[in-house]
Amino acid sequence: MNRLKTYGLIILITFIWGTTWLVIKVGLDGISPLFGAGLRFLLAGSVLLMIANIRGENMPRSVQHLRHILVFGIFMFSLPYGLVYWGEQHIPSNLASILFSAMPFWVILFAHLMVAEERFRWEQAVGSVIGFTGVLIIFSEGKFDLSSLFTIGMLAVLGSSACSGFASVWGKRFTDEINHFQTTAYGMLTGALLLLLFSRFEPDRFFNPDWLTIGSIVYLGLFGSAVTFSVYFWLMKHVRVVKLSFITYLSPIVAIIAGWFFLDEILSIRVFIGTAIVFAGIFIADIKKYTRRFWRMSA
């Protein structure tokens, strides 16, 4: 695969995913959280399903594949994004992106529990301890007051990263058995239906269809979901995992810049220190992959 094309696609989805946190925050002014997330994935799933039909891919009918779709719908789309949208009502968009970047640690934990070949290694244990120390420093920004919506909002986003980590490991266990494009399309639609169903019980359900709200749904549905997930799963089959891991580091940087530029969101030095420690933990947890890649490139 052309190296320029590879890095171009990685930069593209890094930029898009980095800006989605800002767009979610802006869109929440015109639509309630679960309803907004539901419409996003209804649009994204419909587009991907249309593409799947054009490609001649039939709807999966095996019980095993349908189970994968249900799990993806719940843990990759419905639960995590419901938590993210709700949490972003109460915390800055850039802080949400930083907390979500803790997902690699959840992947390590769930892989240890669910995949026999992926037991804890010493560097993963050390990296996880360091990373969650950084998370605790970030949480100290809100003085961890469970009566505070700021703290609960942070916990919601952290919980969403745990759900996504679980879904990632679940999908990895069945990489050779499922069509990721189909699973993503039907998973998004399943997640959308669940989000729209539960949005009926939101205490302050509302929708003000102005151009900014509609634009946010379209951007998040088409670019932040349909395009990015399609490109990401395609890259997974053609690119080393180490290259894709750079998205973990770079997306929050894009989110920090976007939040500062458009919404005047300013993070404290404590959050920046905690973020640096989280990233250091992620790096240490995967240091073997990075060192192997370094020696391969320098050989």
C-alpha positions in Angstrom: 0.0 0.0 0.0 1.3 3.5 -0.9 2.8 5.0 2.2 1.6 8.5 1.3 -2.0 7.2 1.0 -1.7 5.4 4.3 -0.6 8.4 6.3 -3.1 10.6 4.4 -6.0 8.4 5.5 -4.6 8.2 9.1 -4.4 12.0 9.2 -7.9 12.3 7.7 -9.6 10.2 10.3 -7.5 11.7 13.1 -8.6 15.2 12.1 -12.3 14.1 11.8 -12.4 12.2 15.1 -10.5 15.0 16.8 -13.2 17.5 15.7 -16.2 15.4 16.5 -15.9 16.3 20.2 -16.4 19.9 19.4 -19.3 19.2 17.0 -21.1 17.1 19.6 -20.8 19.9 22.1 -22.1 22.4 19.7 -25.0 20.1 18.6 -26.1 19.6 22.2 -27.4 23.2 22.2 -30.2 22.1 19.8 -30.9 18.5 20.6 -31.0 16.2 23.7 -28.1 13.8 24.1 -29.6 10.3 23.4 -31.8 11.6 20.6 -28.9 13.4 18.9 -26.7 10.3 19.2 -29.5 8.1 17.8 -30.0 10.3 14.8 -26.3 10.3 14.1 -26.0 6.6 13.9 -29.3 6.2 12.1 -27.9 8.4 9.3 -24.5 6.7 9.4 -25.9 3.1 9.5 -28.3 3.9 6.7 -25.5 5.2 4.4 -23.2 2.2 5.1 -26.1 -0.2 4.6 -26.8 1.4 1.2 -23.2 1.0 0.2 -23.2 -2.6 1.4 -26.2 -3.3 -0.8 -24.5 -1.6 -3.8 -21.5 -3.9 -3.2 -23.8 -6.9 -3.3 -23.3 -7.8 0.4 -26.3 -9.7 1.8 -27.7 -9.2 5.3 -26.0 -11.6 7.7 -28.4 -14.4 8.9 -26.3 -16.7 11.0 -27.0 -16.6 14.8 -23.3 -16.0 15.5 -23.1 -13.0 13.2 -26.3 -11.5 14.5 -24.9 -11.9 18.0 -21.8 -9.9 17.0 -24.0 -7.2 15.6 -26.1 -7.0 18.8 -22.9 -6.7 20.9 -21.4 -4.1 18.6 -24.7 -2.2 18.6 -24.8 -2.0 22.4 -21.1 -1.7 23.4 -19.6 0.1 20.4 -22.4 2.6 19.6 -25.4 2.7 21.9 -23.8 2.7 25.4 -20.5 4.6 24.8 -22.0 7.3 22.7 -25.0 7.7 24.9 -22.5 8.3 27.8 -20.3 10.6 25.7 -23.2 12.8 24.6 -24.6 13.0 28.1 -21.2 13.6 29.6 -20.4 16.4 27.2 -23.3 18.4 28.6 -21.3 18.9 31.7 -17.6 18.9 30.7 -15.6 20.6 28.0 -15.3 18.8 24.7 -11.5 18.7 24.8 -11.5 17.1 28.3 -14.0 14.5 27.0 -11.6 13.5 24.2 -8.7 13.2 26.7 -10.7 10.9 29.0 -11.8 8.7 26.1 -8.1 8.3 25.1 -7.8 5.9 28.1 -9.5 3.3 25.9 -6.2 1.4 25.2 -6.0 0.5 28.9 -9.5 -1.0 28.9 -8.5 -3.0 25.7 -5.5 -4.4 27.7 -7.7 -5.4 30.6 -10.5 -7.0 28.5 -7.9 -8.7 26.2 -6.3 -10.3 29.3 -9.7 -11.5 30.5 -11.2 -12.6 27.1 -8.3 -13.6 24.8 -6.0 -16.5 26.0 -3.1 -15.3 23.9 -3.2 -11.7 25.3 -2.3 -12.1 29.0 -0.9 -9.1 30.9 2.8 -8.4 30.1 4.9 -6.5 32.6 5.1 -3.4 30.3 1.3 -3.4 30.0 0.9 -3.6 33.8 3.3 -0.7 34.3 1.8 1.3 31.5 -1.7 0.8 32.9 -0.7 1.9 36.4 1.0 5.0 35.0 -1.9 5.8 32.6 -4.6 5.5 35.3 -2.5 7.7 37.6 -2.8 10.3 34.9 -6.6 9.7 34.8 -6.8 10.3 38.5 -4.8 13.6 38.2 -7.3 14.7 35.5 -10.2 13.7 37.8 -8.7 15.8 40.6 -9.6 18.8 38.4 -13.2 18.2 39.5 -12.2 17.3 43.1 -14.0 14.0 42.5 -17.3 15.2 44.0 -20.0 12.7 43.1 -22.6 15.3 43.8 -21.1 17.4 41.0 -22.3 16.9 37.4 -18.8 17.8 36.3 -17.4 14.7 38.1 -20.3 12.5 36.9 -19.8 13.8 33.3 -16.1 12.7 33.5 -17.1 9.3 34.8 -19.6 8.9 32.0 -16.9 9.5 29.3 -14.5 7.2 31.1 -17.3 4.6 31.2 -17.8 5.1 27.5 -14.1 4.3 26.8 -14.5 1.1 28.8 -17.5 0.1 26.6 -15.5 0.8 23.4 -12.5 -1.1 24.8 -14.7 -4.2 25.4 -16.3 -3.9 21.9 -12.9 -3.7 20.3 -11.6 -6.8 22.0 -14.9 -8.6 21.3 -14.5 -7.8 17.6 -10.8 -8.8 17.6 -11.7 -12.3 18.8 -13.8 -12.8 15.6 -11.8 -10.9 13.0 -11.7 -13.7 10.6 -15.4 -14.7 11.0 -17.2 -11.4 10.4 -17.4 -8.8 7.7 -16.5 -5.6 9.5 -18.3 -3.4 7.0 -21.6 -5.3 7.5 -21.1 -5.5 11.2 -20.5 -1.8 11.5 -23.5 -0.9 9.3 -26.0 -3.1 11.2 -24.3 -2.4 14.5 -24.8 1.3 14.0 -28.5 0.8 13.1 -29.0 -1.4 16.2 -27.3 1.2 18.4 -29.4 4.0 16.8 -32.6 2.1 17.5 -31.7 1.6 21.1 -30.6 5.2 21.5 -33.8 6.5 20.0 -35.9 4.1 22.1 -34.3 5.3 25.3 -34.4 8.9 24.3 -38.1 8.7 24.8 -37.4 8.6 28.5 -35.0 11.6 28.6 -36.4 14.0 31.2 -35.7 17.0 28.9 -36.0 15.6 25.4 -35.9 18.3 22.8 -35.0 19.1 19.2 -34.5 22.5 17.7 -33.8 21.9 14.0 -31.7 25.0 13.2 -28.9 24.8 10.7 -26.2 24.3 13.3 -28.0 21.3 14.9 -28.8 19.7 11.6 -25.3 20.4 10.4 -23.8 18.7 13.5 -25.9 15.6 13.0 -24.9 15.4 9.3 -21.2 15.9 10.0 -21.2 13.4 12.8 -23.2 10.9 10.9 -21.5 11.1 7.5 -18.0 12.1 8.3 -17.6 11.3 12.0 -19.1 7.8 11.7 -19.7 6.4 8.2 -16.4 7.7 6.6 -14.1 7.2 9.6 -15.2 3.8 10.7 -15.1 2.5 7.1 -11.6 3.9 6.6 -10.5 2.6 10.0 -11.6 -0.9 9.4 -10.1 -0.9 5.9 -6.8 0.4 7.4 -6.9 -2.4 10.0 -6.5 -4.9 7.2 -3.7 -3.2 5.4 -1.7 -1.3 8.0 0.3 -2.3 11.1 -1.4 -1.6 14.4 1.5 0.6 15.5 0.6 3.2 12.8 -3.0 3.2 13.8 -2.2 3.7 17.4 -1.0 7.2 16.6 -4.6 8.2 16.4 -4.9 7.7 20.1 -2.2 10.4 20.7 -3.2 12.8 17.9 -7.0 13.0 18.1 -7.1 14.6 21.6 -4.6 17.2 20.4 -6.9 18.2 17.5 -9.8 18.3 20.0 -7.8 20.5 22.4 -7.0 23.0 19.6 -10.6 22.9 18.2 -12.1 23.4 21.7 -9.8 26.3 22.4 -10.2 28.0 19.0 -14.0 27.7 18.7 -15.3 27.5 22.2 -12.6 29.2 24.3 -12.2 26.0 26.3 -9.1 26.3 28.4 -7.6 23.4 30.3 -5.6 23.7 33.5 -2.0 22.7 33.8 -3.1 19.8 36.0 -5.1 18.4 33.1 -2.2 18.8 30.7 0.1 17.0 33.2 -2.4 14.2 33.6 -2.8 13.9 29.8 1.0 13.6 29.4 1.1 10.8 32.0 -1.8 9.0 30.3 0.0 9.2 26.9 3.2 8.0 28.6 1.3 5.0 30.0 -0.1 4.1 26.6 3.4 4.3 25.1 4.9 2.1 27.8 2.1 -0.4 27.5 2.9 -0.9 23.8 6.6 -0.2 24.0 7.5 -3.6 22.4 5.5 -2.7 19.3 7.2 0.7 19.0 10.7 -0.6 19.6 10.2 -3.4 17.0 9.0 -0.9 14.5 11.9 1.5 15.3 14.5 -1.2 14.7 12.8 -2.4 11.6 12.8 1.1 10.1 16.5 1.7 11.1 17.7 -1.6 9.8 
